[in-house]
């Protein structure tokens, strides 16, 4: 089937317009998906929603931002910030929006086992806005010093006791300048009688440590809890398994991310980043070292008997070396079939003394020895296949077998790999409720970082996940909305991606160049050569004869048309439709469409 050029051109134009529309819709997608946190996702029923709405109306601590106060970087969006207020029972909530650290205590002690010049916890803290994607009125806690120890803590409204309710811990982190080596984790300080926040340091007892940490290319999300041995009362750290996703982007994109830990009384745990689950497991099964020791252990007093045979295979005692086995045969022998190349110069050396070299004037033969001219390649060997004594090349010896060894056979006395016998573990215990941890009554940050300006905000500790979700929607959700509004369009993102991965340019060129090339191929008008150009001799005489015959034929056709009956109006319409149809695929039509194609191609590439 022969395709009409006009239809192919229209198909290419339509497909390109569809691609442009899709790209435009992708640019507008962030505006539509900026904050998709509805009440159904929070898991609230109608009655709970009414209670929450009533509480929202009674909020007193507000910082409202109008459109006139918005900076240009918010993208002109209608953003209204209100200091979030917990919608349920909480143990701790902090927004820093009052601009003070009145409830926080900076450590005044020193770090043990550290050099004197860095032992002090003298890193600076500040309450300020984000550097980028600012939400006016929203403040956070910022670690300001690099290569220093930082420690700051605050008491909870009431201690958290692990009984029958879950534990939900949530806060925000933004590595505003990226992160080289350092952490942004928190510690939930144990409720001990001697807890003194002014003396908060790296060895202050804690119950849980949770949050991001990075050094080199090792990206971690810590969840560590301290478990007390019920027998000897020793405390041991238990580390949860690594996250199930790649965490690198959360440390490098300079965006505010939301970190959430959920511990349940059934010993299950979940970790979330930006409300997406990144890890889950059991305190009984998915921590290292395990909470409960094994029931049996190897007997430390057991030893392997001297006559224990662990050899699965042994040399065949009945094997005999064959008579023709030559252990002394060389690995390589001279090739007997090799022939010396013609023109080989047997009596020429490969190197000769440099005839142009002269002995230095300060050469002392008594001190330096007899002077010898330096060696240079022999010019006579440059055109010859070789110089000097010719030797046959070496090849593998077909008779070489190496040292003879008897074949291995199954050992009839094989007893298996020896293992010490098992005995009852004298330190065995079984704790089926590791969730019942030591109560805690303070939240602290004890950090060392090689990067400054790490931003923390909106800490909350509660027993209800829906309360933490609502808190996030009123705080982190607004940051997400502003950041999404300030993100570059799809084409800018493509350019940024190509800068990081130059091979993407090949895909871009193929994606854009292929339809443009096809459009030019099918839609560009063919150029007609002049009828009187480059004609051979005698051609025009023949052409004049043909033109004369054509004129006679046209006169005869005109006479026949005059004799034919006149066309009706319907026939005239049919003829016009045929002419229009033929004209759609004509070169003139394609030529008229060329400016439109050029304009479209230019706009598509831009």
RODO-2510 file (C-alpha; in nm, 4 decimals, decimal comma):
residues 606
     n   res          X          Y          Z
     1     x     0,0000     0,0000     0,0000
     2     x     0,1402     0,3441    -0,0959
     3     x     0,1127     0,6087     0,1744
     4     x     0,0193     0,9613     0,0768
     5     x     0,2826     1,2132     0,1887
     6     x     0,0228     1,4526     0,3239
     7     x    -0,1242     1,1933     0,5584
     8     x     0,2206     1,0914     0,6874
     9     x     0,3011     1,4584     0,7509
    10     x    -0,0260     1,5050     0,9420
    11     x     0,0410     1,1927     1,1518
    12     x     0,3886     1,3153     1,2485
    13     x     0,2521     1,6597     1,3344
    14     x    -0,0247     1,5115     1,5485
    15     x     0,2112     1,2783     1,7368
    16     x     0,4497     1,5660     1,8081
    17     x     0,1683     1,7836     1,9401
    18     x     0,0595     1,4994     2,1684
    19     x     0,4168     1,4704     2,3016
    20     x     0,4282     1,8439     2,3704
    21     x     0,0973     1,8298     2,5525
    22     x     0,2229     1,5419     2,7658
    23     x     0,5378     1,7363     2,8560
    24     x     0,3312     2,0394     2,9485
    25     x     0,1079     1,8290     3,1710
    26     x     0,4168     1,6899     3,3464
    27     x     0,5307     2,0456     3,4201
    28     x     0,1983     2,1210     3,5817
    29     x     0,1935     1,7957     3,7796
    30     x     0,3754     1,9314     4,0891
    31     x     0,1037     2,1918     4,1350
    32     x    -0,1626     1,9255     4,1306
    33     x     0,0225     1,6841     4,3581
    34     x     0,1868     1,9260     4,5979
    35     x     0,0184     1,8064     4,9106
    36     x    -0,1805     1,4860     4,8884
    37     x    -0,2551     1,4335     5,2538
    38     x    -0,6268     1,4018     5,2929
    39     x    -0,8128     1,2856     5,5997
    40     x    -0,8789     0,9403     5,4561
    41     x    -0,5026     0,8768     5,4433
    42     x    -0,4800     0,9797     5,8072
    43     x    -0,7118     0,6961     5,8977
    44     x    -0,9665     0,9200     6,0756
    45     x    -1,3361     0,8456     6,0913
    46     x    -1,6084     1,1115     6,0757
    47     x    -1,6366     1,1553     6,4523
    48     x    -1,2605     1,1998     6,4950
    49     x    -1,2578     1,4502     6,2101
    50     x    -1,5197     1,6631     6,3840
    51     x    -1,3125     1,6655     6,7024
    52     x    -0,9999     1,7653     6,5119
    53     x    -1,1824     2,0437     6,3266
    54     x    -1,3142     2,1798     6,6535
    55     x    -0,9638     2,1799     6,7983
    56     x    -0,8310     2,3597     6,4917
    57     x    -1,0815     2,6405     6,5418
    58     x    -0,9570     2,6924     6,8976
    59     x    -0,5898     2,7225     6,8029
    60     x    -0,4389     3,0367     6,9531
    61     x    -0,0729     3,0204     6,8599
    62     x    -0,0820     3,1131     6,4933
    63     x     0,1574     3,2750     6,2489
    64     x    -0,0490     3,3569     5,9419
    65     x     0,1266     3,4489     5,6182
    66     x    -0,0623     3,6468     5,3542
    67     x     0,0154     3,6646     4,9828
    68     x     0,1719     4,0103     5,0234
    69     x     0,4271     3,8712     5,2705
    70     x     0,5262     3,5764     5,0562
    71     x     0,8726     3,5835     4,8983
    72     x     0,9053     3,5318     4,5256
    73     x     1,0583     3,1857     4,5746
    74     x     0,7239     3,0416     4,6839
    75     x     0,6236     3,0560     4,3214
    76     x     0,3325     3,2896     4,3874
    77     x     0,1344     3,0176     4,5656
    78     x    -0,1271     3,1049     4,8263
    79     x     0,0545     2,9751     5,1356
    80     x    -0,0798     3,0239     5,4872
    81     x     0,1341     2,8964     5,7723
    82     x    -0,0004     2,8285     6,1187
    83     x     0,2155     2,6938     6,3966
    84     x     0,1001     2,3314     6,4241
    85     x    -0,0755     2,2286     6,7440
    86     x    -0,1050     1,8602     6,8417
    87     x    -0,4533     1,7213     6,7906
    88     x    -0,4236     1,4541     7,0590
    89     x    -0,2296     1,3364     7,3594
    90     x     0,1467     1,3862     7,3175
    91     x     0,4532     1,3467     7,5356
    92     x     0,6592     1,6058     7,3534
    93     x     0,6017     1,8601     7,0755
    94     x     0,8372     2,1326     6,9587
    95     x     0,8129     2,3705     6,6589
    96     x     1,0738     2,6402     6,7537
    97     x     0,8382     2,8991     6,6039
    98     x     0,8673     3,1196     6,9125
    99     x     1,2327     3,1743     6,8165
   100     x     1,3729     3,0668     7,1532
   101     x     1,5410     2,7652     7,3127
   102     x     1,3915     2,8262     7,6544
   103     x     1,2938     2,4636     7,7138
   104     x     1,6238     2,3292     7,5805
   105     x     1,9456     2,2836     7,7739
   106     x     2,2850     2,2915     7,6028
   107     x     2,5450     2,0583     7,7488
   108     x     2,8269     2,2114     7,9528
   109     x     3,0376     1,9014     7,9933
   110     x     3,3200     1,7497     7,7877
   111     x     3,3392     1,4366     7,5805
   112     x     3,5392     1,1542     7,7321
   113     x     3,8279     0,9904     7,5461
   114     x     3,8755     1,2943     7,3176
   115     x     4,1526     1,5466     7,2669
   116     x     4,1264     1,8548     7,4828
   117     x     4,0881     2,0909     7,1876
   118     x     3,7737     1,9112     7,0638
   119     x     3,6430     1,7520     7,3842
   120     x     3,4070     2,0350     7,4761
   121     x     3,0491     2,0371     7,3579
   122     x     3,0911     2,3894     7,2255
   123     x     2,9140     2,3558     6,8914
   124     x     2,6679     2,6371     6,8282
   125     x     2,2914     2,6046     6,7861
   126     x     2,0546     2,8603     6,6364
   127     x     1,6825     2,9012     6,5677
   128     x     1,6263     3,0292     6,2135
   129     x     1,4493     2,9774     5,8832
   130     x     1,5469     2,7421     5,6054
   131     x     1,7982     2,8727     5,3526
   132     x     1,5838     2,7612     5,0587
   133     x     1,2103     2,7084     5,0166
   134     x     1,1371     2,9264     5,3177
   135     x     0,7940     2,9233     5,4762
   136     x     0,7552     3,2662     5,6438
   137     x     0,6929     3,2259     6,0145
   138     x     0,8312     2,8723     6,0272
   139     x     1,1539     2,8356     6,2260
   140     x     1,3733     2,5383     6,3123
   141     x     1,6753     2,4336     6,5163
   142     x     2,0020     2,4587     6,3182
   143     x     2,3394     2,3022     6,3981
   144     x     2,5773     2,5851     6,3078
   145     x     2,9340     2,4595     6,3686
   146     x     3,1413     2,2121     6,1725
   147     x     3,4010     1,9747     6,3211
   148     x     3,2697     2,0329     6,6734
   149     x     3,0733     1,8351     6,9296
   150     x     2,7132     1,9440     6,9781
   151     x     2,4773     1,8389     7,2589
   152     x     2,1374     1,9797     7,3471
   153     x     1,8338     1,8222     7,5162
   154     x     1,4856     1,8965     7,6464
   155     x     1,2617     1,7228     7,8987
   156     x     0,9369     1,5599     7,7887
   157     x     0,6044     1,6817     7,9224
   158     x     0,5837     1,3459     8,0993
   159     x     0,7970     1,0289     8,0871
   160     x     0,7078     0,7648     7,8312
   161     x     0,6514     0,4223     7,9877
   162     x     0,6444     0,1195     7,7557
   163     x     0,3220    -0,0602     7,8416
   164     x     0,0221    -0,1176     7,6162
   165     x     0,0409     0,1787     7,3783
   166     x     0,2635     0,2268     7,0721
   167     x     0,5487     0,4729     7,0562
   168     x     0,5568     0,7177     6,7642
   169     x     0,8598     0,9447     6,7238
   170     x     0,8741     1,1929     6,4369
   171     x     1,0826     1,4925     6,3313
   172     x     1,2180     1,6750     6,0246
   173     x     1,5746     1,7050     5,8956
   174     x     1,7240     1,9114     5,6137
   175     x     2,0917     1,8792     5,5171
   176     x     2,0982     2,2310     5,3758
   177     x     2,4621     2,2107     5,2639
   178     x     2,4627     1,8389     5,1983
   179     x     2,6494     1,6101     5,4366
   180     x     3,0066     1,4803     5,4274
   181     x     3,0333     1,2905     5,7503
   182     x     2,7944     1,3295     6,0401
   183     x     2,4576     1,2377     6,1824
   184     x     2,1172     1,3900     6,2467
   185     x     1,9814     1,1267     6,4834
   186     x     1,8115     1,1793     6,8175
   187     x     1,8432     1,0011     7,1514
   188     x     1,5564     0,9323     7,3879
   189     x     1,7290     0,9644     7,7237
   190     x     1,6426     0,7050     7,9855
   191     x     1,4465     0,8041     8,2947
   192     x     1,7191     0,7618     8,5512
   193     x     1,7353     0,9353     8,8843
   194     x     2,0593     1,1123     8,8035
   195     x     1,9636     1,2520     8,4600
   196     x     2,1189     1,5981     8,4295
   197     x     2,0830     1,7675     8,0913
   198     x     2,3751     2,0027     8,1633
   199     x     2,5963     1,6919     8,1808
   200     x     2,4500     1,5293     7,8665
   201     x     2,7300     1,3541     7,6731
   202     x     2,7962     1,0529     7,4532
   203     x     2,7716     0,8032     7,7418
   204     x     2,4505     0,9349     7,8931
   205     x     2,2136     0,6348     7,9122
   206     x     1,9519     0,6351     7,6398
   207     x     1,6686     0,3985     7,5526
   208     x     1,6382     0,4551     7,1758
   209     x     1,8539     0,6195     6,9113
   210     x     1,6834     0,6969     6,5804
   211     x     1,7634     0,8978     6,2696
   212     x     1,9886     0,9443     5,9658
   213     x     2,3660     0,9077     5,9721
   214     x     2,6242     0,9184     5,6939
   215     x     2,9978     0,8915     5,6495
   216     x     3,1696     0,8357     5,3162
   217     x     2,9301     0,6457     5,0932
   218     x     2,7615     0,4633     5,3798
   219     x     2,4077     0,5996     5,4164
   220     x     2,2236     0,4742     5,7263
   221     x     1,8953     0,5167     5,9061
   222     x     1,9634     0,4147     6,2648
   223     x     1,7202     0,2437     6,4956
   224     x     1,9081     0,1257     6,8021
   225     x     1,7558     0,0294     7,1358
   226     x     1,9284    -0,0678     7,4578
   227     x     1,8115    -0,3964     7,6043
   228     x     1,8727    -0,4973     7,9646
   229     x     1,9693    -0,8578     8,0335
   230     x     1,7216    -0,9858     8,2947
   231     x     1,9853    -1,2188     8,4458
   232     x     2,2953    -1,0080     8,4932
   233     x     2,1369    -0,6635     8,4292
   234     x     2,3932    -0,5813     8,1584
   235     x     2,2762    -0,3421     7,8868
   236     x     2,3447    -0,4215     7,5218
   237     x     2,2694    -0,2215     7,2055
   238     x     2,0448    -0,3885     6,9486
   239     x     2,0636    -0,2607     6,5887
   240     x     1,7701    -0,2943     6,3510
   241     x     1,8354    -0,4228     5,9994
   242     x     1,9236    -0,1759     5,7255
   243     x     1,6540     0,0074     5,5318
   244     x     1,5056    -0,1658     5,2286
   245     x     1,5598     0,1323     4,9934
   246     x     1,8506     0,3443     4,8705
   247     x     1,8834     0,6377     5,1103
   248     x     2,1333     0,8492     4,9163
   249     x     1,8844     1,1006     4,7745
   250     x     1,7625     1,1974     5,1218
   251     x     2,1130     1,3215     5,2062
   252     x     2,1903     1,5031     4,8815
   253     x     1,8759     1,6765     4,7529
   254     x     1,8798     1,9551     5,0184
   255     x     1,5097     1,9065     5,0887
   256     x     1,3317     1,8744     5,4212
   257     x     1,2542     1,5096     5,4951
   258     x     1,0248     1,3608     5,7570
   259     x     1,1553     1,0706     5,9691
   260     x     0,9099     0,8539     6,1641
   261     x     0,9595     0,5552     6,3952
   262     x     0,6664     0,3438     6,5131
   263     x     0,7087     0,0796     6,7857
   264     x     0,4150    -0,1461     6,8706
   265     x     0,3447    -0,3505     7,1857
   266     x     0,3485    -0,6672     6,9703
   267     x     0,7254    -0,6052     6,9198
   268     x     0,6870    -0,4939     6,5567
   269     x     0,8482    -0,1759     6,4315
   270     x     0,8232     0,0428     6,1217
   271     x     1,0399     0,3243     5,9890
   272     x     0,9139     0,5867     5,7466
   273     x     1,0755     0,8623     5,5430
   274     x     0,8351     1,1213     5,4036
   275     x     0,5486     0,8956     5,5188
   276     x     0,6697     0,6084     5,2953
   277     x     0,7777     0,2908     5,4696
   278     x     1,1474     0,2120     5,4253
   279     x     1,1865    -0,0690     5,6806
   280     x     0,9824    -0,2945     5,9033
   281     x     1,0539    -0,5913     6,1248
   282     x     1,0339    -0,7523     6,4662
   283     x     1,2331    -0,6733     6,7772
   284     x     1,2622    -1,0481     6,8316
   285     x     1,3854    -1,1442     6,4845
   286     x     1,5279    -0,8484     6,2913
   287     x     1,7896    -0,6983     6,5207
   288     x     2,1614    -0,7684     6,5681
   289     x     2,2643    -0,9163     6,8023
   290     x     1,9377    -1,0962     6,8766
   291     x     1,7509    -1,0113     7,1954
   292     x     1,7410    -1,3700     7,3216
   293     x     2,0578    -1,5818     7,3301
   294     x     2,0555    -1,9417     7,1954
   295     x     1,9372    -2,2200     7,4258
   296     x     2,2431    -2,4329     7,3511
   297     x     2,6042    -2,3383     7,2923
   298     x     2,9229    -2,5243     7,1994
   299     x     3,0940    -2,6905     7,4937
   300     x     3,4090    -2,4811     7,5464
   301     x     3,5771    -2,7787     7,7177
   302     x     3,5209    -3,0232     7,4329
   303     x     3,8125    -3,0997     7,1958
   304     x     3,8588    -3,3058     6,8801
   305     x     3,9970    -3,6599     6,9314
   306     x     4,3424    -3,7221     6,7866
   307     x     4,2209    -4,0112     6,5697
   308     x     3,9267    -3,8155     6,4215
   309     x     3,9458    -3,8435     6,0408
   310     x     3,7928    -3,5416     5,8601
   311     x     3,9279    -3,6360     5,5141
   312     x     3,6389    -3,7048     5,2747
   313     x     3,8808    -3,8190     4,9981
   314     x     4,2157    -3,9970     5,0212
   315     x     4,4766    -4,1071     4,7616
   316     x     4,3999    -4,4503     4,6143
   317     x     4,6370    -4,6875     4,7976
   318     x     4,6246    -4,9336     4,5079
   319     x     4,7138    -4,6857     4,2333
   320     x     5,0467    -4,7369     4,0503
   321     x     5,2348    -4,4880     3,8317
   322     x     5,2385    -4,5962     3,4623
   323     x     5,5764    -4,7030     3,3208
   324     x     5,5686    -4,4394     3,0444
   325     x     5,5032    -4,1532     3,2872
   326     x     5,8053    -3,9214     3,2635
   327     x     5,8015    -3,6776     3,5541
   328     x     6,1211    -3,5121     3,4276
   329     x     5,9827    -3,4154     3,0867
   330     x     6,0118    -3,0345     3,0345
   331     x     5,7042    -2,8161     3,0057
   332     x     5,8348    -2,6415     2,6898
   333     x     6,0371    -2,7802     2,3952
   334     x     6,1763    -2,6298     2,0750
   335     x     5,9403    -2,6312     1,7788
   336     x     6,0821    -2,8977     1,5415
   337     x     5,8879    -2,7576     1,2457
   338     x     6,0167    -2,4000     1,2771
   339     x     6,2435    -2,2653     0,9980
   340     x     6,4809    -1,9734     1,0113
   341     x     6,3382    -1,6791     0,8136
   342     x     6,5173    -1,5884     0,4931
   343     x     6,7466    -1,2908     0,5270
   344     x     6,8211    -1,3508     0,8938
   345     x     7,1544    -1,1835     0,9786
   346     x     7,3341    -1,4390     1,1951
   347     x     7,6544    -1,2400     1,2263
   348     x     7,5020    -0,9041     1,3036
   349     x     7,4443    -0,7960     1,6658
   350     x     7,1052    -0,6620     1,7587
   351     x     7,2709    -0,3663     1,9309
   352     x     7,5974    -0,1890     1,8501
   353     x     7,8039     0,0834     2,0089
   354     x     7,6984     0,4334     1,9115
   355     x     7,9682     0,5468     1,6613
   356     x     7,8890     0,9130     1,7216
   357     x     7,9373     0,8916     2,0989
   358     x     8,2495     1,0502     2,2488
   359     x     8,4098     0,9934     2,5842
   360     x     8,3466     1,2883     2,8179
   361     x     8,6464     1,5066     2,8837
   362     x     8,6185     1,4656     3,2575
   363     x     8,6065     1,0852     3,2391
   364     x     8,8569     0,9371     3,4854
   365     x     8,9275     0,5733     3,4004
   366     x     9,0869     0,5169     3,7376
   367     x     8,7753     0,6407     3,9144
   368     x     8,5030     0,5626     3,6581
   369     x     8,6475     0,2547     3,4908
   370     x     8,6951     0,1907     3,1208
   371     x     8,4636     0,4063     2,9120
   372     x     8,2231     0,2285     2,6767
   373     x     8,0041     0,3923     2,4173
   374     x     7,6269     0,3563     2,4752
   375     x     7,4438     0,0851     2,2822
   376     x     7,1980     0,1675     2,0027
   377     x     6,9837    -0,0562     1,7755
   378     x     7,1816    -0,1945     1,4830
   379     x     7,0723    -0,0091     1,1646
   380     x     7,1429    -0,3220     0,9597
   381     x     6,8650    -0,5070     1,1471
   382     x     6,5926    -0,2569     1,0634
   383     x     6,5129    -0,4184     0,7235
   384     x     6,6050    -0,7756     0,8203
   385     x     6,3665    -1,0243     0,9935
   386     x     6,6211    -1,0564     1,2750
   387     x     6,9837    -1,0440     1,3870
   388     x     7,2134    -1,2574     1,5951
   389     x     7,1988    -1,6274     1,6702
   390     x     6,8636    -1,7676     1,5540
   391     x     6,6862    -2,0020     1,7965
   392     x     6,3833    -2,2178     1,7439
   393     x     6,0736    -2,0887     1,9282
   394     x     5,9496    -2,2861     2,2273
   395     x     5,6144    -2,4695     2,2263
   396     x     5,4203    -2,6760     2,4814
   397     x     5,5654    -3,0240     2,5249
   398     x     5,3000    -3,2758     2,4119
   399     x     5,4665    -3,5417     2,6315
   400     x     5,4616    -3,3335     2,9485
   401     x     5,2471    -3,4845     3,2264
   402     x     5,3968    -3,3335     3,5399
   403     x     5,4397    -3,5011     3,8744
   404     x     5,2342    -3,8182     3,9073
   405     x     4,9752    -3,8352     4,1850
   406     x     4,7396    -4,1244     4,2661
   407     x     4,3708    -4,0656     4,2083
   408     x     4,1493    -3,9737     4,5051
   409     x     3,8888    -4,2167     4,6320
   410     x     3,6287    -4,2036     4,9094
   411     x     3,7782    -4,2370     5,2560
   412     x     3,6292    -4,5450     5,4249
   413     x     3,7213    -4,3994     5,7669
   414     x     3,5675    -4,0564     5,7049
   415     x     3,3880    -3,9326     6,0188
   416     x     3,2737    -3,5924     5,8990
   417     x     3,3734    -3,2434     6,0123
   418     x     3,4196    -3,2412     6,3845
   419     x     3,2032    -3,0125     6,5935
   420     x     3,2052    -2,9658     6,9683
   421     x     2,9086    -3,1066     7,1496
   422     x     2,6233    -2,8787     7,2550
   423     x     2,5471    -2,7915     7,6143
   424     x     2,2740    -2,5871     7,7795
   425     x     2,3593    -2,2177     7,7662
   426     x     2,4039    -2,1099     8,1283
   427     x     2,3279    -1,7486     8,0276
   428     x     2,0114    -1,8327     7,8375
   429     x     1,6997    -1,6283     7,8966
   430     x     1,3844    -1,5624     7,6991
   431     x     1,2411    -1,2135     7,6849
   432     x     0,9228    -1,2247     7,4777
   433     x     0,8451    -0,8559     7,5332
   434     x     1,1516    -0,6515     7,4324
   435     x     0,9065    -0,3659     7,3674
   436     x     0,8994    -0,3147     7,7435
   437     x     1,2109    -0,1006     7,7385
   438     x     1,3469     0,1396     7,9973
   439     x     1,1192     0,4459     8,0241
   440     x     1,2620     0,7724     7,8906
   441     x     1,1924     1,1338     7,9851
   442     x     1,4085     1,3551     7,7629
   443     x     1,4942     1,4024     7,3956
   444     x     1,8514     1,4907     7,3066
   445     x     2,0782     1,5532     7,0090
   446     x     2,4430     1,4570     7,0662
   447     x     2,6186     1,4998     6,7320
   448     x     2,9508     1,5441     6,5561
   449     x     2,9416     1,6706     6,1989
   450     x     3,1860     1,7889     5,9347
   451     x     2,9028     1,9904     5,7760
   452     x     2,7162     2,2808     5,9301
   453     x     2,3627     2,4160     5,8913
   454     x     2,1773     2,0899     5,9579
   455     x     1,8135     2,1869     6,0119
   456     x     1,5784     2,0147     6,2625
   457     x     1,2121     2,0921     6,3162
   458     x     0,8739     1,9778     6,4460
   459     x     0,9627     1,7061     6,6962
   460     x     0,6685     1,5073     6,8243
   461     x     0,6412     1,2012     7,0509
   462     x     0,3006     1,0405     7,0867
   463     x     0,1211     0,7070     7,1036
   464     x    -0,1075     0,7709     6,8068
   465     x     0,0103     0,7530     6,4465
   466     x    -0,2830     0,9616     6,3253
   467     x    -0,1789     1,2455     6,5584
   468     x     0,1717     1,2413     6,4110
   469     x     0,0288     1,2306     6,0570
   470     x    -0,1928     1,5312     6,1230
   471     x     0,1028     1,7146     6,2779
   472     x     0,3039     1,6365     5,9634
   473     x     0,0322     1,7624     5,7307
   474     x     0,0224     2,0955     5,9172
   475     x     0,4014     2,1387     5,9192
   476     x     0,6157     1,9264     5,6884
   477     x     0,3326     1,9138     5,4330
   478     x     0,3545     2,2900     5,3868
   479     x     0,7313     2,2718     5,3320
   480     x     0,6717     2,0017     5,0728
   481     x     0,4167     2,2214     4,8965
   482     x     0,6532     2,5194     4,8772
   483     x     0,9454     2,3039     4,7629
   484     x     0,7310     2,1470     4,4908
   485     x     0,6222     2,4908     4,3690
   486     x     0,9865     2,5950     4,3360
   487     x     1,1022     2,2861     4,1504
   488     x     1,2189     2,3458     3,7916
   489     x     1,0039     2,2368     3,4962
   490     x     1,0437     1,9086     3,3164
   491     x     1,2856     2,0469     3,0578
   492     x     1,5055     2,2056     3,3264
   493     x     1,5086     1,8736     3,5115
   494     x     1,6117     1,6983     3,1909
   495     x     1,9015     1,9391     3,1482
   496     x     2,0134     1,8889     3,5089
   497     x     1,9955     1,5137     3,4661
   498     x     2,2048     1,5361     3,1484
   499     x     2,4725     1,7372     3,3301
   500     x     2,5055     1,4564     3,5853
   501     x     2,4767     1,1783     3,3235
   502     x     2,6066     1,3003     2,9852
   503     x     2,4987     0,9815     2,8054
   504     x     2,1386     1,1068     2,8325
   505     x     2,2155     1,3530     2,5522
   506     x     2,2147     1,0590     2,3098
   507     x     1,8613     0,9679     2,4149
   508     x     1,7480     1,3316     2,3952
   509     x     1,8896     1,3730     2,0440
   510     x     1,7248     1,0525     1,9231
   511     x     1,3945     1,1447     2,0879
   512     x     1,3852     1,4896     1,9259
   513     x     1,5818     1,4264     1,6081
   514     x     1,3960     1,1158     1,4930
   515     x     1,0490     1,2760     1,4548
   516     x     1,2041     1,5929     1,3114
   517     x     1,4012     1,3887     1,0594
   518     x     1,0923     1,1913     0,9592
   519     x     0,8937     1,5124     0,9263
   520     x     1,1565     1,6578     0,6939
   521     x     1,1759     1,3332     0,4983
   522     x     0,8031     1,3064     0,4335
   523     x     0,6963     1,6708     0,4405
   524     x     0,9769     1,8631     0,2702
   525     x     0,8831     1,9553    -0,0921
   526     x     1,0879     1,8025    -0,3741
   527     x     1,2877     2,0575    -0,5787
   528     x     1,2172     2,0450    -0,9563
   529     x     1,5065     2,1093    -1,1918
   530     x     1,4620     2,3561    -1,4787
   531     x     1,3421     2,1860    -1,7951
   532     x     1,6053     2,3655    -2,0067
   533     x     1,9000     2,2845    -1,7825
   534     x     2,1769     2,0436    -1,8799
   535     x     1,9968     1,8953    -2,1807
   536     x     2,2026     1,6943    -2,4303
   537     x     2,2681     1,8141    -2,7875
   538     x     1,9765     1,7555    -3,0260
   539     x     1,7386     1,7204    -2,7355
   540     x     1,5461     2,0437    -2,7981
   541     x     1,4665     1,9556    -3,1579
   542     x     1,3075     1,6351    -3,0380
   543     x     1,1277     1,8266    -2,7616
   544     x     0,9863     2,0783    -3,0168
   545     x     0,8411     1,7923    -3,2184
   546     x     0,6838     1,6466    -2,9057
   547     x     0,5382     1,9842    -2,8066
   548     x     0,3856     2,0231    -3,1517
   549     x     0,2192     1,6826    -3,1229
   550     x     0,0906     1,7749    -2,7737
   551     x    -0,0657     2,0952    -2,9088
   552     x    -0,2463     1,9001    -3,1814
   553     x    -0,3777     1,6528    -2,9226
   554     x    -0,5026     1,9391    -2,7029
   555     x    -0,6915     2,0912    -3,0002
   556     x    -0,8592     1,7547    -3,0711
   557     x    -0,9560     1,7164    -2,7052
   558     x    -1,1041     2,0685    -2,7061
   559     x    -1,3224     1,9825    -3,0058
   560     x    -1,4462     1,6658    -2,8338
   561     x    -1,5287     1,8580    -2,5159
   562     x    -1,7305     2,1125    -2,7151
   563     x    -1,9327     1,8265    -2,8598
   564     x    -1,9819     1,6600    -2,5197
   565     x    -2,2954     1,7471    -2,3087
   566     x    -2,2545     2,0144    -2,0432
   567     x    -2,1723     1,9064    -1,6855
   568     x    -2,4382     1,9278    -1,4206
   569     x    -2,3797     2,1077    -1,0910
   570     x    -2,3332     1,7726    -0,9158
   571     x    -2,0623     1,6709    -1,1613
   572     x    -1,8927     2,0053    -1,1083
   573     x    -1,8913     1,9504    -0,7294
   574     x    -1,7416     1,6025    -0,7732
   575     x    -1,4648     1,7367    -0,9928
   576     x    -1,3847     2,0108    -0,7413
   577     x    -1,3690     1,7535    -0,4593
   578     x    -1,1286     1,5406    -0,6621
   579     x    -0,9130     1,8470    -0,7308
   580     x    -0,9115     1,9381    -0,3598
   581     x    -0,8193     1,5836    -0,2617
   582     x    -0,5324     1,5772    -0,5110
   583     x    -0,4199     1,9171    -0,3943
   584     x    -0,3853     1,8029    -0,0294
   585     x    -0,0865     1,5857    -0,1132
   586     x     0,0550     1,8140    -0,3784
   587     x     0,4025     1,9661    -0,3448
   588     x     0,2543     2,3149    -0,3356
   589     x     0,0423     2,2226    -0,0314
   590     x     0,3462     2,0767     0,1444
   591     x     0,5452     2,3887     0,0573
   592     x     0,2760     2,6079     0,2117
   593     x     0,2894     2,3961     0,5278
   594     x     0,6680     2,4193     0,5577
   595     x     0,6708     2,7432     0,7676
   596     x     0,4279     2,5824     1,0128
   597     x     0,6508     2,2753     1,0417
   598     x     0,9585     2,4890     1,0913
   599     x     0,7837     2,6905     1,3630
   600     x     0,6629     2,3753     1,5401
   601     x     1,0065     2,2097     1,5186
   602     x     1,1756     2,5170     1,6623
   603     x     0,9334     2,5430     1,9534
   604     x     0,9597     2,1678     2,0256
   605     x     1,3401     2,1779     2,0426
   606     x     1,3316     2,4855     2,2674
***
